[in-house]
């Protein structure tokens, strides 16, 4: 169990930048298609 959790945590740490890129691209497309850039400006 400990070994499996260590592998999962390591994978998450390695994949986190890729997930952030994918999520940011997907969210950007949704906001551009839906409501423009209003939500993105509020976040910053």
Protein Blocks (a to p, Z undefined) as FASTA:
>chain_A
ZZmmmmmmmmmmmmmmmmmmmmmmmmmmmmmmmnojmlmmmmZZ
